[in-house]
Amino acid sequence: MKTVLILAGPGETLPDTLRRRLAQEAWAAGAAVTCFQSVTEGELIDRLQAAMGQVCGVALCAGELAYTSVALRDAVAGAGLTVVEIDSAPRTGETRPSCLSAVCKGRIAGLGWQSLVLALRYLVADD
C-alpha cells in the first residue's frame, strides 16, 4: 500500500478534522497517510530522511522555513523522494520566492486545506 507523508512546519496547522479528511482521501485511493507537525527544522529533516524508501511521496508545508531553510532544501534535494511543496495561505499580494521550489516536483499554493488534498491525490497517482 502506498503511503504519503504530510510534513507541516512553523505556522502550519494540521487539525484533527483535516487529518481525518486526508486519511479518508488516502483510503479512498487505496493508500495511507502519515502526518507530522513540528516547529523545529531538525525534526522535519529527521522525519523526511526517515521516510526515504518508506513513502511514495511527501506533501511539505514548510511554513516560513520554505523561505529561509537551506538545510531543509538540501534534505529535500538529497532524499530521493517525490516532494510537493504546499503553501496553503491565500495570495494577498507580492510573495517571496521559496528556496524549496527548485528541488520539489511541484508546488500548490493559495488553496487552503484543499492544497493538501490535491497533493495527496497527485502523490498517490504518481508513478
DONUDO-44165 format. One record per residue (C-alpha): residue number from 0; residue in one letter; x, y, z. Coordinates in steps of 0.5 Angstrom, whole numbers. Last residue first. Example, Ala and Ser with C-alpha at 12.3 -4.5 7.8 and 13.67 -1.06 7.14 Angstrom:
2
[site 1; "S"; [27; -2; 14]]
[site 0; "A"; [25; -9; 16]]
END
This chain:
127
[site 126; "D"; [8; 13; -21]]
[site 125; "D"; [4; 19; -19]]
[site 124; "A"; [-3; 17; -17]]
[site 123; "V"; [-2; 17; -10]]
[site 122; "L"; [3; 23; -10]]
[site 121; "Y"; [-2; 27; -14]]
[site 120; "R"; [-8; 25; -10]]
[site 119; "L"; [-4; 27; -3]]
[site 118; "A"; [-2; 34; -7]]
[site 117; "L"; [-9; 36; -8]]
[site 116; "V"; [-12; 34; -1]]
[site 115; "L"; [-6; 38; 2]]
[site 114; "S"; [-8; 44; -3]]
[site 113; "Q"; [-15; 43; -1]]
[site 112; "W"; [-13; 46; 6]]
[site 111; "G"; [-12; 53; 4]]
[site 110; "L"; [-12; 54; -4]]
[site 109; "G"; [-6; 59; -4]]
[site 108; "A"; [-1; 55; -7]]
[site 107; "I"; [1; 48; -10]]
[site 106; "R"; [8; 47; -12]]
[site 105; "G"; [12; 42; -16]]
[site 104; "K"; [17; 36; -16]]
[site 103; "C"; [21; 40; -11]]
[site 102; "V"; [28; 42; -11]]
[site 101; "A"; [27; 49; -14]]
[site 100; "S"; [21; 50; -10]]
[site 99; "L"; [25; 50; -4]]
[site 98; "C"; [28; 56; -3]]
[site 97; "S"; [21; 60; -4]]
[site 96; "P"; [21; 66; -7]]
[site 95; "R"; [18; 72; -3]]
[site 94; "T"; [10; 74; -5]]
[site 93; "E"; [7; 80; -7]]
[site 92; "G"; [0; 81; -6]]
[site 91; "T"; [-5; 77; -2]]
[site 90; "R"; [-5; 70; -4]]
[site 89; "P"; [-9; 65; 0]]
[site 88; "A"; [-4; 61; 5]]
[site 87; "S"; [-4; 54; 3]]
[site 86; "D"; [4; 54; 1]]
[site 85; "I"; [5; 47; 0]]
[site 84; "E"; [11; 44; -4]]
[site 83; "V"; [10; 37; -7]]
[site 82; "V"; [16; 32; -6]]
[site 81; "T"; [18; 26; -9]]
[site 80; "L"; [23; 23; -5]]
[site 79; "G"; [31; 22; -7]]
[site 78; "A"; [32; 25; 0]]
[site 77; "G"; [38; 29; -2]]
[site 76; "A"; [34; 35; -5]]
[site 75; "V"; [29; 35; 0]]
[site 74; "A"; [35; 35; 5]]
[site 73; "D"; [39; 41; 2]]
[site 72; "R"; [32; 45; 2]]
[site 71; "L"; [31; 43; 9]]
[site 70; "A"; [38; 46; 11]]
[site 69; "V"; [38; 52; 6]]
[site 68; "S"; [32; 54; 11]]
[site 67; "T"; [30; 61; 10]]
[site 66; "Y"; [24; 62; 5]]
[site 65; "A"; [21; 55; 6]]
[site 64; "L"; [22; 55; 13]]
[site 63; "E"; [17; 60; 14]]
[site 62; "G"; [12; 55; 13]]
[site 61; "A"; [14; 48; 11]]
[site 60; "C"; [8; 45; 8]]
[site 59; "L"; [11; 39; 5]]
[site 58; "A"; [7; 34; 2]]
[site 57; "V"; [12; 28; 1]]
[site 56; "G"; [12; 22; -3]]
[site 55; "C"; [11; 14; -4]]
[site 54; "V"; [13; 13; 3]]
[site 53; "Q"; [18; 8; 6]]
[site 52; "G"; [24; 9; 2]]
[site 51; "M"; [27; 15; 5]]
[site 50; "A"; [21; 17; 10]]
[site 49; "A"; [27; 17; 16]]
[site 48; "Q"; [30; 23; 12]]
[site 47; "L"; [24; 27; 12]]
[site 46; "R"; [23; 26; 19]]
[site 45; "D"; [30; 28; 21]]
[site 44; "I"; [29; 34; 17]]
[site 43; "L"; [22; 36; 20]]
[site 42; "E"; [25; 35; 27]]
[site 41; "G"; [31; 39; 25]]
[site 40; "E"; [27; 45; 23]]
[site 39; "T"; [23; 45; 29]]
[site 38; "V"; [16; 48; 29]]
[site 37; "S"; [14; 41; 28]]
[site 36; "Q"; [8; 37; 25]]
[site 35; "F"; [8; 30; 22]]
[site 34; "C"; [2; 27; 19]]
[site 33; "T"; [2; 20; 16]]
[site 32; "V"; [-3; 18; 10]]
[site 31; "A"; [-5; 11; 7]]
[site 30; "A"; [-7; 9; 0]]
[site 29; "G"; [-12; 5; -3]]
[site 28; "A"; [-15; 12; -6]]
[site 27; "A"; [-21; 12; -2]]
[site 26; "W"; [-16; 11; 4]]
[site 25; "A"; [-12; 17; 2]]
[site 24; "E"; [-18; 21; 2]]
[site 23; "Q"; [-21; 19; 8]]
[site 22; "A"; [-14; 20; 12]]
[site 21; "L"; [-13; 27; 9]]
[site 20; "R"; [-20; 28; 12]]
[site 19; "R"; [-19; 25; 18]]
[site 18; "R"; [-12; 29; 19]]
[site 17; "L"; [-16; 36; 17]]
[site 16; "T"; [-21; 35; 22]]
[site 15; "D"; [-16; 33; 27]]
[site 14; "P"; [-12; 40; 26]]
[site 13; "L"; [-6; 40; 22]]
[site 12; "T"; [-3; 47; 23]]
[site 11; "E"; [2; 51; 19]]
[site 10; "G"; [6; 57; 22]]
[site 9; "P"; [12; 53; 23]]
[site 8; "G"; [13; 46; 19]]
[site 7; "A"; [8; 41; 17]]
[site 6; "L"; [10; 35; 14]]
[site 5; "I"; [5; 30; 10]]
[site 4; "L"; [8; 23; 9]]
[site 3; "V"; [4; 19; 3]]
[site 2; "T"; [4; 12; 4]]
[site 1; "K"; [3; 7; -2]]
[site 0; "M"; [0; 0; 0]]
END
